[in-house]
Amino acid sequence: MFEYRSIASSVYRFKYKGRQEYAHFYAKEASRLLGKKLKKLGIEAVIPVPMYEGKKNKRGYNQAEIFAREISRNLGIKEYENIIKRISNTRPMKELSARDRRNNLKKAFIIGQNDVKFKCILIIDDIYTTGSTIDEIAHEFRMAGCEKIYFLTLSIGQTT
C-alpha cells in the first residue's frame, strides 16, 4: 500500500509498540484503494503471515493477524489464522541479506490444517522487502492445491 519510508515510524509503532488500533486505519485505506479489485478476484480466504508462537507470546500479538482481521471485516471474506503455522523460530528478517532471507525461511512454514481446500487466497503481511516470506507461504499453499495466491502488505521497500 505504501513505500516503507513514508510510513516506517507508523509500522514500527504498530508492530513493536502495541498500537494495534492502527490496523483499523490501514485496513480502511486498503479497502478504499483496493477493495473493489480485491472483491473481484474470487478470494475465499484471508491468510495472515504466521508468527512463531514463542515470539507471538512475547510480543502479545501478531500484527499481520490484526491487520488481516480488519481486512477480512472490510471485505467480507473470512480470515483464517491457523491454517498455516510457522514451525521454526527464524532470525528476524531485518537482520539478513536477500539471499539469507530465502535460506532463513526454508521449511519454516507448514499447513497445519486444511480441511477446506482453497483455490484463491489473499496473504497479509506488514512489510514486503524481498518477497521471501510470501514466496515460502505461497509455495506451501500451491503444494496444497491452491491455484491463485495474492498478497497485500502495508509497505514495500528497504527496511534498513
MODELLER restraints for C-alpha pairs under 7 A, 6 or more apart:
rsr = mdl.restraints
at = mdl.atoms
rsr.add(forms.Gaussian(group=physical.xy_distance, feature=features.Distance(at['CA:1:A'], at['CA:30:A']), mean=6.90, stdev=0.5))
rsr.add(forms.Gaussian(group=physical.xy_distance, feature=features.Distance(at['CA:1:A'], at['CA:153:A']), mean=6.41, stdev=0.5))
rsr.add(forms.Gaussian(group=physical.xy_distance, feature=features.Distance(at['CA:1:A'], at['CA:154:A']), mean=5.16, stdev=0.5))
rsr.add(forms.Gaussian(group=physical.xy_distance, feature=features.Distance(at['CA:1:A'], at['CA:155:A']), mean=5.51, stdev=0.5))
rsr.add(forms.Gaussian(group=physical.xy_distance, feature=features.Distance(at['CA:2:A'], at['CA:154:A']), mean=6.17, stdev=0.5))
rsr.add(forms.Gaussian(group=physical.xy_distance, feature=features.Distance(at['CA:2:A'], at['CA:155:A']), mean=4.60, stdev=0.5))
rsr.add(forms.Gaussian(group=physical.xy_distance, feature=features.Distance(at['CA:2:A'], at['CA:156:A']), mean=6.41, stdev=0.5))
rsr.add(forms.Gaussian(group=physical.xy_distance, feature=features.Distance(at['CA:3:A'], at['CA:155:A']), mean=5.23, stdev=0.5))
rsr.add(forms.Gaussian(group=physical.xy_distance, feature=features.Distance(at['CA:3:A'], at['CA:156:A']), mean=5.10, stdev=0.5))
rsr.add(forms.Gaussian(group=physical.xy_distance, feature=features.Distance(at['CA:3:A'], at['CA:157:A']), mean=5.91, stdev=0.5))
rsr.add(forms.Gaussian(group=physical.xy_distance, feature=features.Distance(at['CA:4:A'], at['CA:155:A']), mean=4.90, stdev=0.5))
rsr.add(forms.Gaussian(group=physical.xy_distance, feature=features.Distance(at['CA:4:A'], at['CA:156:A']), mean=5.29, stdev=0.5))
rsr.add(forms.Gaussian(group=physical.xy_distance, feature=features.Distance(at['CA:4:A'], at['CA:157:A']), mean=5.22, stdev=0.5))
rsr.add(forms.Gaussian(group=physical.xy_distance, feature=features.Distance(at['CA:4:A'], at['CA:158:A']), mean=6.70, stdev=0.5))
rsr.add(forms.Gaussian(group=physical.xy_distance, feature=features.Distance(at['CA:4:A'], at['CA:159:A']), mean=6.89, stdev=0.5))
rsr.add(forms.Gaussian(group=physical.xy_distance, feature=features.Distance(at['CA:13:A'], at['CA:19:A']), mean=5.72, stdev=0.5))
rsr.add(forms.Gaussian(group=physical.xy_distance, feature=features.Distance(at['CA:14:A'], at['CA:20:A']), mean=5.67, stdev=0.5))
rsr.add(forms.Gaussian(group=physical.xy_distance, feature=features.Distance(at['CA:14:A'], at['CA:22:A']), mean=6.19, stdev=0.5))
rsr.add(forms.Gaussian(group=physical.xy_distance, feature=features.Distance(at['CA:15:A'], at['CA:63:A']), mean=5.70, stdev=0.5))
rsr.add(forms.Gaussian(group=physical.xy_distance, feature=features.Distance(at['CA:20:A'], at['CA:66:A']), mean=6.93, stdev=0.5))
rsr.add(forms.Gaussian(group=physical.xy_distance, feature=features.Distance(at['CA:23:A'], at['CA:66:A']), mean=6.31, stdev=0.5))
rsr.add(forms.Gaussian(group=physical.xy_distance, feature=features.Distance(at['CA:23:A'], at['CA:67:A']), mean=4.88, stdev=0.5))
rsr.add(forms.Gaussian(group=physical.xy_distance, feature=features.Distance(at['CA:23:A'], at['CA:70:A']), mean=6.57, stdev=0.5))
rsr.add(forms.Gaussian(group=physical.xy_distance, feature=features.Distance(at['CA:24:A'], at['CA:70:A']), mean=6.07, stdev=0.5))
rsr.add(forms.Gaussian(group=physical.xy_distance, feature=features.Distance(at['CA:27:A'], at['CA:67:A']), mean=6.53, stdev=0.5))
rsr.add(forms.Gaussian(group=physical.xy_distance, feature=features.Distance(at['CA:27:A'], at['CA:70:A']), mean=5.64, stdev=0.5))
rsr.add(forms.Gaussian(group=physical.xy_distance, feature=features.Distance(at['CA:27:A'], at['CA:71:A']), mean=5.09, stdev=0.5))
rsr.add(forms.Gaussian(group=physical.xy_distance, feature=features.Distance(at['CA:31:A'], at['CA:74:A']), mean=6.59, stdev=0.5))
rsr.add(forms.Gaussian(group=physical.xy_distance, feature=features.Distance(at['CA:35:A'], at['CA:75:A']), mean=6.69, stdev=0.5))
rsr.add(forms.Gaussian(group=physical.xy_distance, feature=features.Distance(at['CA:39:A'], at['CA:75:A']), mean=6.88, stdev=0.5))
rsr.add(forms.Gaussian(group=physical.xy_distance, feature=features.Distance(at['CA:42:A'], at['CA:120:A']), mean=6.51, stdev=0.5))
rsr.add(forms.Gaussian(group=physical.xy_distance, feature=features.Distance(at['CA:43:A'], at['CA:120:A']), mean=4.95, stdev=0.5))
rsr.add(forms.Gaussian(group=physical.xy_distance, feature=features.Distance(at['CA:43:A'], at['CA:121:A']), mean=5.14, stdev=0.5))
rsr.add(forms.Gaussian(group=physical.xy_distance, feature=features.Distance(at['CA:43:A'], at['CA:122:A']), mean=6.44, stdev=0.5))
rsr.add(forms.Gaussian(group=physical.xy_distance, feature=features.Distance(at['CA:44:A'], at['CA:77:A']), mean=6.49, stdev=0.5))
rsr.add(forms.Gaussian(group=physical.xy_distance, feature=features.Distance(at['CA:44:A'], at['CA:118:A']), mean=6.50, stdev=0.5))
rsr.add(forms.Gaussian(group=physical.xy_distance, feature=features.Distance(at['CA:44:A'], at['CA:120:A']), mean=5.68, stdev=0.5))
rsr.add(forms.Gaussian(group=physical.xy_distance, feature=features.Distance(at['CA:44:A'], at['CA:121:A']), mean=5.75, stdev=0.5))
rsr.add(forms.Gaussian(group=physical.xy_distance, feature=features.Distance(at['CA:45:A'], at['CA:77:A']), mean=6.11, stdev=0.5))
rsr.add(forms.Gaussian(group=physical.xy_distance, feature=features.Distance(at['CA:45:A'], at['CA:78:A']), mean=5.45, stdev=0.5))
rsr.add(forms.Gaussian(group=physical.xy_distance, feature=features.Distance(at['CA:45:A'], at['CA:79:A']), mean=5.67, stdev=0.5))
rsr.add(forms.Gaussian(group=physical.xy_distance, feature=features.Distance(at['CA:45:A'], at['CA:80:A']), mean=6.66, stdev=0.5))
rsr.add(forms.Gaussian(group=physical.xy_distance, feature=features.Distance(at['CA:45:A'], at['CA:121:A']), mean=4.97, stdev=0.5))
rsr.add(forms.Gaussian(group=physical.xy_distance, feature=features.Distance(at['CA:45:A'], at['CA:122:A']), mean=6.29, stdev=0.5))
rsr.add(forms.Gaussian(group=physical.xy_distance, feature=features.Distance(at['CA:46:A'], at['CA:68:A']), mean=6.54, stdev=0.5))
rsr.add(forms.Gaussian(group=physical.xy_distance, feature=features.Distance(at['CA:46:A'], at['CA:72:A']), mean=6.35, stdev=0.5))
rsr.add(forms.Gaussian(group=physical.xy_distance, feature=features.Distance(at['CA:46:A'], at['CA:77:A']), mean=6.64, stdev=0.5))
rsr.add(forms.Gaussian(group=physical.xy_distance, feature=features.Distance(at['CA:46:A'], at['CA:78:A']), mean=6.12, stdev=0.5))
rsr.add(forms.Gaussian(group=physical.xy_distance, feature=features.Distance(at['CA:46:A'], at['CA:79:A']), mean=4.43, stdev=0.5))
rsr.add(forms.Gaussian(group=physical.xy_distance, feature=features.Distance(at['CA:46:A'], at['CA:80:A']), mean=6.20, stdev=0.5))
rsr.add(forms.Gaussian(group=physical.xy_distance, feature=features.Distance(at['CA:46:A'], at['CA:121:A']), mean=6.03, stdev=0.5))
rsr.add(forms.Gaussian(group=physical.xy_distance, feature=features.Distance(at['CA:46:A'], at['CA:122:A']), mean=4.88, stdev=0.5))
rsr.add(forms.Gaussian(group=physical.xy_distance, feature=features.Distance(at['CA:46:A'], at['CA:123:A']), mean=6.08, stdev=0.5))
rsr.add(forms.Gaussian(group=physical.xy_distance, feature=features.Distance(at['CA:47:A'], at['CA:68:A']), mean=6.93, stdev=0.5))
rsr.add(forms.Gaussian(group=physical.xy_distance, feature=features.Distance(at['CA:47:A'], at['CA:79:A']), mean=5.95, stdev=0.5))
rsr.add(forms.Gaussian(group=physical.xy_distance, feature=features.Distance(at['CA:47:A'], at['CA:80:A']), mean=5.46, stdev=0.5))
rsr.add(forms.Gaussian(group=physical.xy_distance, feature=features.Distance(at['CA:47:A'], at['CA:81:A']), mean=6.30, stdev=0.5))
rsr.add(forms.Gaussian(group=physical.xy_distance, feature=features.Distance(at['CA:47:A'], at['CA:121:A']), mean=6.99, stdev=0.5))
rsr.add(forms.Gaussian(group=physical.xy_distance, feature=features.Distance(at['CA:47:A'], at['CA:122:A']), mean=5.96, stdev=0.5))
rsr.add(forms.Gaussian(group=physical.xy_distance, feature=features.Distance(at['CA:47:A'], at['CA:123:A']), mean=4.73, stdev=0.5))
rsr.add(forms.Gaussian(group=physical.xy_distance, feature=features.Distance(at['CA:47:A'], at['CA:124:A']), mean=5.97, stdev=0.5))
rsr.add(forms.Gaussian(group=physical.xy_distance, feature=features.Distance(at['CA:48:A'], at['CA:64:A']), mean=5.23, stdev=0.5))
rsr.add(forms.Gaussian(group=physical.xy_distance, feature=features.Distance(at['CA:48:A'], at['CA:65:A']), mean=5.11, stdev=0.5))
rsr.add(forms.Gaussian(group=physical.xy_distance, feature=features.Distance(at['CA:48:A'], at['CA:68:A']), mean=5.63, stdev=0.5))
rsr.add(forms.Gaussian(group=physical.xy_distance, feature=features.Distance(at['CA:48:A'], at['CA:81:A']), mean=6.24, stdev=0.5))
rsr.add(forms.Gaussian(group=physical.xy_distance, feature=features.Distance(at['CA:48:A'], at['CA:123:A']), mean=5.66, stdev=0.5))
rsr.add(forms.Gaussian(group=physical.xy_distance, feature=features.Distance(at['CA:48:A'], at['CA:124:A']), mean=4.58, stdev=0.5))
rsr.add(forms.Gaussian(group=physical.xy_distance, feature=features.Distance(at['CA:48:A'], at['CA:125:A']), mean=6.20, stdev=0.5))
rsr.add(forms.Gaussian(group=physical.xy_distance, feature=features.Distance(at['CA:49:A'], at['CA:64:A']), mean=5.94, stdev=0.5))
rsr.add(forms.Gaussian(group=physical.xy_distance, feature=features.Distance(at['CA:49:A'], at['CA:123:A']), mean=6.67, stdev=0.5))
rsr.add(forms.Gaussian(group=physical.xy_distance, feature=features.Distance(at['CA:49:A'], at['CA:124:A']), mean=5.96, stdev=0.5))
rsr.add(forms.Gaussian(group=physical.xy_distance, feature=features.Distance(at['CA:49:A'], at['CA:125:A']), mean=5.57, stdev=0.5))
rsr.add(forms.Gaussian(group=physical.xy_distance, feature=features.Distance(at['CA:50:A'], at['CA:84:A']), mean=6.90, stdev=0.5))
rsr.add(forms.Gaussian(group=physical.xy_distance, feature=features.Distance(at['CA:50:A'], at['CA:85:A']), mean=5.74, stdev=0.5))
rsr.add(forms.Gaussian(group=physical.xy_distance, feature=features.Distance(at['CA:50:A'], at['CA:86:A']), mean=5.70, stdev=0.5))
rsr.add(forms.Gaussian(group=physical.xy_distance, feature=features.Distance(at['CA:51:A'], at['CA:62:A']), mean=6.27, stdev=0.5))
rsr.add(forms.Gaussian(group=physical.xy_distance, feature=features.Distance(at['CA:51:A'], at['CA:86:A']), mean=5.97, stdev=0.5))
rsr.add(forms.Gaussian(group=physical.xy_distance, feature=features.Distance(at['CA:52:A'], at['CA:86:A']), mean=5.19, stdev=0.5))
rsr.add(forms.Gaussian(group=physical.xy_distance, feature=features.Distance(at['CA:52:A'], at['CA:87:A']), mean=6.54, stdev=0.5))
rsr.add(forms.Gaussian(group=physical.xy_distance, feature=features.Distance(at['CA:52:A'], at['CA:88:A']), mean=6.67, stdev=0.5))
rsr.add(forms.Gaussian(group=physical.xy_distance, feature=features.Distance(at['CA:52:A'], at['CA:89:A']), mean=5.65, stdev=0.5))
rsr.add(forms.Gaussian(group=physical.xy_distance, feature=features.Distance(at['CA:56:A'], at['CA:62:A']), mean=5.82, stdev=0.5))
rsr.add(forms.Gaussian(group=physical.xy_distance, feature=features.Distance(at['CA:64:A'], at['CA:124:A']), mean=6.09, stdev=0.5))
rsr.add(forms.Gaussian(group=physical.xy_distance, feature=features.Distance(at['CA:64:A'], at['CA:125:A']), mean=4.92, stdev=0.5))
rsr.add(forms.Gaussian(group=physical.xy_distance, feature=features.Distance(at['CA:64:A'], at['CA:126:A']), mean=5.93, stdev=0.5))
rsr.add(forms.Gaussian(group=physical.xy_distance, feature=features.Distance(at['CA:65:A'], at['CA:81:A']), mean=6.80, stdev=0.5))
rsr.add(forms.Gaussian(group=physical.xy_distance, feature=features.Distance(at['CA:68:A'], at['CA:79:A']), mean=6.77, stdev=0.5))
rsr.add(forms.Gaussian(group=physical.xy_distance, feature=features.Distance(at['CA:68:A'], at['CA:124:A']), mean=5.86, stdev=0.5))
rsr.add(forms.Gaussian(group=physical.xy_distance, feature=features.Distance(at['CA:69:A'], at['CA:79:A']), mean=6.23, stdev=0.5))
rsr.add(forms.Gaussian(group=physical.xy_distance, feature=features.Distance(at['CA:72:A'], at['CA:78:A']), mean=5.72, stdev=0.5))
rsr.add(forms.Gaussian(group=physical.xy_distance, feature=features.Distance(at['CA:72:A'], at['CA:79:A']), mean=5.62, stdev=0.5))
rsr.add(forms.Gaussian(group=physical.xy_distance, feature=features.Distance(at['CA:83:A'], at['CA:111:A']), mean=5.73, stdev=0.5))
rsr.add(forms.Gaussian(group=physical.xy_distance, feature=features.Distance(at['CA:83:A'], at['CA:112:A']), mean=5.64, stdev=0.5))
rsr.add(forms.Gaussian(group=physical.xy_distance, feature=features.Distance(at['CA:83:A'], at['CA:113:A']), mean=5.21, stdev=0.5))
rsr.add(forms.Gaussian(group=physical.xy_distance, feature=features.Distance(at['CA:83:A'], at['CA:114:A']), mean=6.19, stdev=0.5))
rsr.add(forms.Gaussian(group=physical.xy_distance, feature=features.Distance(at['CA:84:A'], at['CA:109:A']), mean=6.68, stdev=0.5))
rsr.add(forms.Gaussian(group=physical.xy_distance, feature=features.Distance(at['CA:84:A'], at['CA:110:A']), mean=5.58, stdev=0.5))
rsr.add(forms.Gaussian(group=physical.xy_distance, feature=features.Distance(at['CA:84:A'], at['CA:111:A']), mean=4.18, stdev=0.5))
rsr.add(forms.Gaussian(group=physical.xy_distance, feature=features.Distance(at['CA:84:A'], at['CA:112:A']), mean=5.49, stdev=0.5))
rsr.add(forms.Gaussian(group=physical.xy_distance, feature=features.Distance(at['CA:85:A'], at['CA:109:A']), mean=5.51, stdev=0.5))
rsr.add(forms.Gaussian(group=physical.xy_distance, feature=features.Distance(at['CA:85:A'], at['CA:110:A']), mean=5.45, stdev=0.5))
rsr.add(forms.Gaussian(group=physical.xy_distance, feature=features.Distance(at['CA:85:A'], at['CA:111:A']), mean=6.21, stdev=0.5))
rsr.add(forms.Gaussian(group=physical.xy_distance, feature=features.Distance(at['CA:85:A'], at['CA:112:A']), mean=6.26, stdev=0.5))
rsr.add(forms.Gaussian(group=physical.xy_distance, feature=features.Distance(at['CA:86:A'], at['CA:108:A']), mean=5.55, stdev=0.5))
rsr.add(forms.Gaussian(group=physical.xy_distance, feature=features.Distance(at['CA:86:A'], at['CA:109:A']), mean=4.47, stdev=0.5))
rsr.add(forms.Gaussian(group=physical.xy_distance, feature=features.Distance(at['CA:86:A'], at['CA:110:A']), mean=6.61, stdev=0.5))
rsr.add(forms.Gaussian(group=physical.xy_distance, feature=features.Distance(at['CA:87:A'], at['CA:108:A']), mean=5.43, stdev=0.5))
rsr.add(forms.Gaussian(group=physical.xy_distance, feature=features.Distance(at['CA:87:A'], at['CA:109:A']), mean=5.68, stdev=0.5))
rsr.add(forms.Gaussian(group=physical.xy_distance, feature=features.Distance(at['CA:87:A'], at['CA:110:A']), mean=6.89, stdev=0.5))
rsr.add(forms.Gaussian(group=physical.xy_distance, feature=features.Distance(at['CA:88:A'], at['CA:108:A']), mean=4.89, stdev=0.5))
rsr.add(forms.Gaussian(group=physical.xy_distance, feature=features.Distance(at['CA:90:A'], at['CA:104:A']), mean=6.16, stdev=0.5))
rsr.add(forms.Gaussian(group=physical.xy_distance, feature=features.Distance(at['CA:90:A'], at['CA:105:A']), mean=6.83, stdev=0.5))
rsr.add(forms.Gaussian(group=physical.xy_distance, feature=features.Distance(at['CA:91:A'], at['CA:104:A']), mean=6.94, stdev=0.5))
rsr.add(forms.Gaussian(group=physical.xy_distance, feature=features.Distance(at['CA:93:A'], at['CA:101:A']), mean=6.07, stdev=0.5))
rsr.add(forms.Gaussian(group=physical.xy_distance, feature=features.Distance(at['CA:94:A'], at['CA:159:A']), mean=6.67, stdev=0.5))
rsr.add(forms.Gaussian(group=physical.xy_distance, feature=features.Distance(at['CA:98:A'], at['CA:130:A']), mean=6.14, stdev=0.5))
rsr.add(forms.Gaussian(group=physical.xy_distance, feature=features.Distance(at['CA:101:A'], at['CA:132:A']), mean=6.32, stdev=0.5))
rsr.add(forms.Gaussian(group=physical.xy_distance, feature=features.Distance(at['CA:102:A'], at['CA:132:A']), mean=5.32, stdev=0.5))
rsr.add(forms.Gaussian(group=physical.xy_distance, feature=features.Distance(at['CA:105:A'], at['CA:133:A']), mean=6.87, stdev=0.5))
rsr.add(forms.Gaussian(group=physical.xy_distance, feature=features.Distance(at['CA:105:A'], at['CA:136:A']), mean=6.87, stdev=0.5))
rsr.add(forms.Gaussian(group=physical.xy_distance, feature=features.Distance(at['CA:109:A'], at['CA:137:A']), mean=6.63, stdev=0.5))
rsr.add(forms.Gaussian(group=physical.xy_distance, feature=features.Distance(at['CA:110:A'], at['CA:140:A']), mean=6.69, stdev=0.5))
rsr.add(forms.Gaussian(group=physical.xy_distance, feature=features.Distance(at['CA:111:A'], at['CA:140:A']), mean=6.74, stdev=0.5))
rsr.add(forms.Gaussian(group=physical.xy_distance, feature=features.Distance(at['CA:118:A'], at['CA:146:A']), mean=5.60, stdev=0.5))
rsr.add(forms.Gaussian(group=physical.xy_distance, feature=features.Distance(at['CA:119:A'], at['CA:145:A']), mean=6.97, stdev=0.5))
rsr.add(forms.Gaussian(group=physical.xy_distance, feature=features.Distance(at['CA:119:A'], at['CA:146:A']), mean=4.42, stdev=0.5))
rsr.add(forms.Gaussian(group=physical.xy_distance, feature=features.Distance(at['CA:119:A'], at['CA:147:A']), mean=5.01, stdev=0.5))
rsr.add(forms.Gaussian(group=physical.xy_distance, feature=features.Distance(at['CA:119:A'], at['CA:148:A']), mean=6.11, stdev=0.5))
rsr.add(forms.Gaussian(group=physical.xy_distance, feature=features.Distance(at['CA:120:A'], at['CA:146:A']), mean=6.16, stdev=0.5))
rsr.add(forms.Gaussian(group=physical.xy_distance, feature=features.Distance(at['CA:120:A'], at['CA:147:A']), mean=6.08, stdev=0.5))
rsr.add(forms.Gaussian(group=physical.xy_distance, feature=features.Distance(at['CA:120:A'], at['CA:148:A']), mean=4.52, stdev=0.5))
rsr.add(forms.Gaussian(group=physical.xy_distance, feature=features.Distance(at['CA:120:A'], at['CA:149:A']), mean=5.73, stdev=0.5))
rsr.add(forms.Gaussian(group=physical.xy_distance, feature=features.Distance(at['CA:121:A'], at['CA:148:A']), mean=6.51, stdev=0.5))
rsr.add(forms.Gaussian(group=physical.xy_distance, feature=features.Distance(at['CA:121:A'], at['CA:149:A']), mean=5.12, stdev=0.5))
rsr.add(forms.Gaussian(group=physical.xy_distance, feature=features.Distance(at['CA:121:A'], at['CA:150:A']), mean=6.17, stdev=0.5))
rsr.add(forms.Gaussian(group=physical.xy_distance, feature=features.Distance(at['CA:122:A'], at['CA:149:A']), mean=6.07, stdev=0.5))
rsr.add(forms.Gaussian(group=physical.xy_distance, feature=features.Distance(at['CA:122:A'], at['CA:150:A']), mean=4.72, stdev=0.5))
rsr.add(forms.Gaussian(group=physical.xy_distance, feature=features.Distance(at['CA:122:A'], at['CA:151:A']), mean=5.07, stdev=0.5))
rsr.add(forms.Gaussian(group=physical.xy_distance, feature=features.Distance(at['CA:123:A'], at['CA:150:A']), mean=6.17, stdev=0.5))
rsr.add(forms.Gaussian(group=physical.xy_distance, feature=features.Distance(at['CA:123:A'], at['CA:151:A']), mean=4.43, stdev=0.5))
rsr.add(forms.Gaussian(group=physical.xy_distance, feature=features.Distance(at['CA:123:A'], at['CA:152:A']), mean=6.28, stdev=0.5))
rsr.add(forms.Gaussian(group=physical.xy_distance, feature=features.Distance(at['CA:124:A'], at['CA:151:A']), mean=5.81, stdev=0.5))
rsr.add(forms.Gaussian(group=physical.xy_distance, feature=features.Distance(at['CA:124:A'], at['CA:152:A']), mean=5.13, stdev=0.5))
rsr.add(forms.Gaussian(group=physical.xy_distance, feature=features.Distance(at['CA:124:A'], at['CA:153:A']), mean=5.83, stdev=0.5))
rsr.add(forms.Gaussian(group=physical.xy_distance, feature=features.Distance(at['CA:125:A'], at['CA:152:A']), mean=6.59, stdev=0.5))
rsr.add(forms.Gaussian(group=physical.xy_distance, feature=features.Distance(at['CA:125:A'], at['CA:153:A']), mean=4.86, stdev=0.5))
rsr.add(forms.Gaussian(group=physical.xy_distance, feature=features.Distance(at['CA:126:A'], at['CA:153:A']), mean=4.97, stdev=0.5))
rsr.add(forms.Gaussian(group=physical.xy_distance, feature=features.Distance(at['CA:126:A'], at['CA:154:A']), mean=4.90, stdev=0.5))
rsr.add(forms.Gaussian(group=physical.xy_distance, feature=features.Distance(at['CA:126:A'], at['CA:155:A']), mean=6.48, stdev=0.5))
rsr.add(forms.Gaussian(group=physical.xy_distance, feature=features.Distance(at['CA:127:A'], at['CA:153:A']), mean=5.71, stdev=0.5))
rsr.add(forms.Gaussian(group=physical.xy_distance, feature=features.Distance(at['CA:127:A'], at['CA:154:A']), mean=5.95, stdev=0.5))
rsr.add(forms.Gaussian(group=physical.xy_distance, feature=features.Distance(at['CA:127:A'], at['CA:155:A']), mean=5.00, stdev=0.5))
rsr.add(forms.Gaussian(group=physical.xy_distance, feature=features.Distance(at['CA:127:A'], at['CA:156:A']), mean=5.81, stdev=0.5))
rsr.add(forms.Gaussian(group=physical.xy_distance, feature=features.Distance(at['CA:128:A'], at['CA:153:A']), mean=6.27, stdev=0.5))
rsr.add(forms.Gaussian(group=physical.xy_distance, feature=features.Distance(at['CA:128:A'], at['CA:155:A']), mean=6.18, stdev=0.5))
rsr.add(forms.Gaussian(group=physical.xy_distance, feature=features.Distance(at['CA:128:A'], at['CA:156:A']), mean=4.69, stdev=0.5))
rsr.add(forms.Gaussian(group=physical.xy_distance, feature=features.Distance(at['CA:128:A'], at['CA:157:A']), mean=6.62, stdev=0.5))
rsr.add(forms.Gaussian(group=physical.xy_distance, feature=features.Distance(at['CA:129:A'], at['CA:156:A']), mean=5.80, stdev=0.5))
rsr.add(forms.Gaussian(group=physical.xy_distance, feature=features.Distance(at['CA:129:A'], at['CA:157:A']), mean=5.25, stdev=0.5))
rsr.add(forms.Gaussian(group=physical.xy_distance, feature=features.Distance(at['CA:129:A'], at['CA:158:A']), mean=5.98, stdev=0.5))
rsr.add(forms.Gaussian(group=physical.xy_distance, feature=features.Distance(at['CA:138:A'], at['CA:149:A']), mean=6.62, stdev=0.5))
